[in-house]
């Protein structure tokens, strides 16, 4: 694009091709203005004004811009995790026996052995399901081997 502007300013009727000073000045000024505009939006530049960022408590704080690829990836990951939680609940229904008012329950060791073939993130998915109020188990974290006896109860 710059070469097209420079070629337009070039006087091709004389030998050697002479580029006018006005054409060079215009090209330089255009580049400077474009660079200044770019630096206004660059969070790592030392000057200029950046676009207003939402502050804590405002709408949109901690969220990617609407319609961005980051937002799309986040929604896709959220739905993928939702499917994994559903698969985990189905595995508990299939493996568990009725306890505590007919609710299915299974020991962590049994669930781990079965579910690890489906996903290696069984503990993370269990923690997410507990946060959503779908399962209940004692303790903060479950460890393979040590917590194989812990009972996991499906609440919904």
C-alpha positions in Angstrom: 0.0 0.0 0.0 2.8 2.4 0.9 4.6 1.5 -2.4 1.5 2.3 -4.4 1.3 5.7 -2.7 5.0 6.2 -3.4 4.6 5.0 -7.0 1.8 7.5 -7.5 4.1 10.3 -6.3 6.9 9.1 -8.5 7.8 11.1 -11.6 8.5 8.4 -14.2 9.1 10.8 -17.0 12.7 11.5 -15.9 15.7 9.3 -15.5 16.3 8.1 -12.6 12.8 7.8 -11.0 12.4 10.7 -8.5 10.0 10.5 -5.6 8.7 13.8 -4.5 9.4 15.1 -1.0 5.7 15.8 -0.6 4.9 12.1 -1.3 7.5 10.9 1.2 6.2 13.4 3.8 2.6 12.3 3.3 3.5 8.6 3.6 5.5 9.2 6.8 2.7 11.2 8.3 0.2 8.5 7.5 2.4 5.9 9.1 2.8 8.1 12.2 -0.9 8.6 12.6 -1.6 4.9 12.2 1.1 4.0 14.7 -0.3 6.6 17.2 -3.8 5.1 16.9 -2.4 1.6 17.4 -0.5 2.7 20.5 -3.7 4.1 22.1 -5.1 0.5 22.2 -1.8 -1.2 23.2 -1.8 -2.0 26.9 2.0 -2.1 27.0 2.6 1.4 25.6 3.6 4.1 28.0 1.4 6.9 26.6 -1.9 7.5 25.1 -5.3 6.6 26.3 -6.5 3.0 26.3 -10.0 2.0 25.8 -12.1 2.0 28.9 -11.9 -1.3 30.8 -14.7 -2.3 33.1 -13.8 -2.0 36.8 -14.6 -4.5 39.5 -18.4 -4.7 40.1 -19.3 -3.3 36.7 -21.1 -5.2 34.0 -18.6 -7.2 31.8 -15.8 -7.2 34.4 -13.7 -10.4 34.1 -15.5 -11.4 30.9 -14.2 -11.5 27.3 -15.6 -9.0 24.8 -18.9 -10.1 23.4 -18.6 -11.9 20.0 -14.9 -12.5 20.5 -13.2 -15.8 19.8 -12.2 -16.0 23.5 -15.9 -15.8 24.4 -16.7 -18.6 21.9 -14.0 -20.8 23.3 -15.2 -20.2 26.8 -18.8 -21.2 25.9 -17.5 -24.3 24.1 -15.5 -25.3 27.2 -18.4 -24.7 29.5 -20.7 -26.9 27.4 -18.0 -29.7 27.2 -17.7 -29.7 31.0 -21.4 -29.8 31.4 -21.5 -33.0 29.2 -18.7 -34.5 31.3 -20.7 -33.8 34.5 -23.7 -35.5 32.9 -21.6 -38.5 32.0 -20.3 -38.7 35.5 -23.8 -38.6 37.0 -24.9 -41.4 34.6 -21.9 -43.5 35.6 -22.8 -43.1 39.3 -26.4 -44.1 38.4 -25.1 -47.2 36.5 -22.6 -48.3 39.1 -24.2 -47.2 42.3 -26.7 -49.0 44.5 -29.6 -47.2 46.2 -28.8 -45.8 49.6 -30.2 -42.9 51.7 -33.7 -42.7 50.4 -33.1 -44.5 47.1 -30.3 -42.2 46.0 -27.6 -44.0 44.0 -24.2 -44.0 45.8 -20.8 -45.5 44.8 -17.4 -45.7 46.4 -14.7 -43.5 44.9 -12.4 -46.4 44.1 -15.1 -48.1 42.0 -16.0 -44.9 40.2 -12.4 -44.1 39.6 -11.6 -47.5 38.0 -14.7 -47.3 35.8 -14.7 -43.6 34.9 -10.9 -43.2 34.2 -11.5 -45.0 30.9 -13.9 -42.2 30.0 -12.0 -39.2 31.4 -8.8 -38.9 33.3 -10.2 -35.8 35.0 -12.6 -37.7 37.3 -11.7 -35.7 40.5 -12.0 -32.3 38.8 -15.4 -33.3 37.3 -16.5 -34.6 40.8 -15.6 -31.3 42.4 -17.5 -29.4 39.7 -20.5 -31.6 40.2 -20.4 -31.1 43.9 -20.2 -27.3 43.4 -23.3 -27.6 41.2 -25.1 -29.5 44.0 -25.4 -32.8 42.0 -23.2 -35.1 44.2 -22.1 -35.2 47.8 -19.0 -36.7 49.4 -16.9 -36.1 52.5 -13.6 -34.2 52.4 -12.2 -31.4 50.3 -10.3 -33.5 47.7 -10.3 -37.2 46.8 -7.1 -39.0 46.2 -6.8 -42.4 44.4 -5.9 -45.1 46.8 -6.2 -43.1 50.0 -9.9 -42.2 49.5 -11.1 -45.3 47.6 -13.6 -46.0 50.5 -15.3 -42.6 50.4 -19.0 -42.8 49.4 -20.2 -40.5 46.6 -23.9 -40.0 46.6 -25.9 -38.6 43.6 -28.3 -35.9 44.8 -30.3 -35.3 41.7 
